[in-house]
Amino acid sequence: MPSLSPRRAGVLADALTIVSIVALGIGVAAVVNRSPSPPESPESSRFVVAATTEAPAAPADSTYRTPEVTFPTTIPGCDVVEPPSEGSAIWGQISTSADAYDNPQYPWYSGPRSVMMTEALQQALPEGVNVQFGSHRESLVFQPIPQTSVEPGEPAVPGWASASAEMGRGGTVGLLSVSVSAGTPVPPCVAGSVQERTTSSDGTVTDVIESWYEYGTDRTNFRSVTAYAPDGSEITATASDAEGFRSVNAGKRDTVLTLEELKAIVALPELRVTASVPANTPGPMAGCDEMAYMSDGPPIDADAAQKLNDALADVDIDEQFEPGLNTLRLADFWTGVVCTHVDVVGTGADISISIMGGQDLPTVPDIYDPAYDNRPLATETLDDGAVLQIDEMPYSYSPAPQEGSTGGLRRTVTVTYQSGTQVEVRSHAERPDEPLGVNALRAIATADGLDVL
């Protein structure tokens, strides 16, 4: 069966077959070799039979399949059609907490440009199509282009600014992925990769394909539109009936957006890499802070998150926040954690909130026990049986910078309810600024209506 060419594999990696792995805070997105696993050798088979009285389980079907491609063939809009490529393609990008919008590998991209692109994309969604509940990375927000490393002599990995989310339309849910890259020439028409090509009056070439692929017995249907603009922009919009990464959304799976709607997306002028960014465009809103969430609590769906946000919307501690405290969304890699990160307006402090369920009630320590390690600084049992903990963690930079802050302080209040709901509120500031005080953090962490998980 035909395999995607390396360039096509890159285009569809973000849109269709993203494998995300979390290990020590590192996310990996890649298209992997899809050939079946090699059969066992006779020696290994004899060893397995000798070691157990049961027959070995049949290996899971991991075969990657696509429709058979007819060649020679004709494609509307293509003067020449090339045969499908042979072999498997491997392409990937490593995404880490160090990824930033000002990646010098891709000088065309920036934080304000990502904001302009995100706003244009979200405003262009058809009426009745809505972004579903998800993490910051899965809320149709253009993310940083991951840092890449290339071996000497190897071609550079394409730099894709990507935004994805599950989209709802009526009772159906589907995945939308949009990616933008720079410096891409118009590729040849390859059988199986393009079903129609058009060229507009400004020279933009647009390719269309509707197809499917299978991993084992699981089939994903998709439709994809790619525009190659004269300025070197490559813009791809793909709708599929695949499930988004770490999804908690229910509904019938469908491709949701039509080809004409995808064509309208790739034609957005704001998505071209040379589009002017308005001078007053802000930087991107921060996601949750880089805490290593390790939650085995129950998944949190949109309804539960809305109850928590409603409770936070009523908090009043005589401070203003940007954005509001009621902006909880899923953590990037955990369906059992919701979180947000906000700035305290007019101060150098910020606040991070994380809420999860399924947590054990902490034991109040004996501070006179020689084994007590002074962490947390204080623990108390509240009237309703919840346990409240207070901690502070100063830090310093070494070596100290010649200019700017030499360190700061992070102050944390954690409340664990008897139900297993745990609310952690952290405030951070760098010297000479101060984080919010314990009383303010306590008021947020104990707000009415948070014990719902």
Summary of the structure (lengths in Angstrom):
residues: 453
radius of gyration: 25.5
end to end distance: 47.7
largest distance: 83.5
contacts: 1327
relative contact order: 0.11
helix: 15%
strand: 30%
